[in-house]
């Protein structure tokens, strides 16, 4: 398998988790702290942090610090187009 094909497969593996999917969808609306994402998604902060770490490893999110808070945002907004197209694909019948 070529390098770009392998990276594509790995991207889909990362996106295949419902929590990570919801994190990305929330970050489409702006920056959030782990605590804010935890409240919005309904999961423990430690769980959200683990998922954010994986999303960072795959270059999907970035963070910035402001005093004692860490804010996360999308690194590449093109991921939203991919999610949108996937939603359209699964909604179509036939």
C-alpha positions as CSV (number, residue, x, y, z in Angstrom):
1,X,0.0,0.0,0.0
2,X,1.3,3.5,-0.9
3,X,2.1,6.0,1.8
4,X,-0.8,8.3,0.9
5,X,-3.3,5.4,0.8
6,X,-2.1,4.3,4.3
7,X,-2.6,7.8,5.6
8,X,-6.1,8.0,4.2
9,X,-7.0,4.7,5.8
10,X,-5.6,5.9,9.1
11,X,-7.6,9.1,8.8
12,X,-10.8,7.1,8.4
13,X,-9.9,5.0,11.4
14,X,-9.5,8.2,13.5
15,X,-12.9,9.5,12.3
16,X,-14.6,6.2,13.0
17,X,-15.1,7.0,16.7
18,X,-18.3,8.8,17.7
19,X,-16.7,10.9,20.4
20,X,-14.0,12.2,18.0
21,X,-16.6,12.8,15.4
22,X,-18.6,14.9,17.9
23,X,-15.5,16.8,19.0
24,X,-14.7,17.8,15.4
25,X,-18.4,18.8,14.8
26,X,-18.3,21.0,18.0
27,X,-14.9,22.6,17.0
28,X,-16.6,23.6,13.7
29,X,-18.2,26.3,15.8
30,X,-15.0,27.7,17.4
31,X,-12.5,27.1,20.1
32,X,-13.3,25.2,23.3
33,X,-11.5,24.0,26.4
34,X,-11.6,20.4,27.4
35,X,-14.0,21.3,30.1
36,X,-16.4,23.0,27.6
37,X,-16.2,20.1,25.2
38,X,-16.8,17.7,28.1
39,X,-20.0,19.4,29.0
40,X,-21.2,19.7,25.4
41,X,-20.5,16.1,24.6
42,X,-21.4,14.6,27.9
43,X,-18.1,12.7,28.6
44,X,-15.5,13.0,31.3
45,X,-12.7,15.5,30.7
46,X,-10.1,12.8,30.8
47,X,-11.8,10.9,28.0
48,X,-12.1,14.1,25.9
49,X,-8.4,14.8,26.5
50,X,-7.4,11.4,25.2
51,X,-9.4,11.8,22.1
52,X,-8.0,15.3,21.5
53,X,-4.5,13.9,21.9
54,X,-5.2,11.5,19.0
55,X,-6.8,14.2,16.9
56,X,-3.7,16.3,17.5
57,X,-1.4,13.4,16.4
58,X,-3.3,13.2,13.2
59,X,-3.0,17.0,12.5
60,X,-6.8,17.6,12.8
61,X,-6.8,19.9,15.8
62,X,-4.4,22.4,17.3
63,X,-4.4,24.2,20.6
64,X,-3.3,27.4,22.2
65,X,-2.8,28.3,25.8
66,X,-4.1,31.4,27.5
67,X,-2.9,31.7,31.1
68,X,-4.0,28.4,32.6
69,X,-6.5,27.4,30.0
70,X,-5.9,25.4,26.8
71,X,-8.2,26.1,23.9
72,X,-8.7,23.6,21.0
73,X,-9.7,24.4,17.5
74,X,-9.7,22.7,14.1
75,X,-6.3,22.8,12.4
76,X,-7.7,22.1,8.9
77,X,-11.3,23.0,8.2
78,X,-11.3,20.8,5.1
79,X,-12.1,18.0,7.5
80,X,-15.6,19.5,7.8
81,X,-16.2,19.0,4.1
82,X,-15.2,15.4,4.4
83,X,-17.6,14.9,7.3
84,X,-20.4,16.7,5.4
85,X,-19.8,14.5,2.3
86,X,-19.8,11.4,4.5
87,X,-23.2,12.5,6.0
88,X,-24.6,13.1,2.5
89,X,-23.4,9.7,1.4
90,X,-25.0,7.8,4.2
91,X,-28.3,9.7,3.9
92,X,-28.7,8.8,0.2
93,X,-30.6,5.7,-0.6
94,X,-30.0,3.6,-3.6
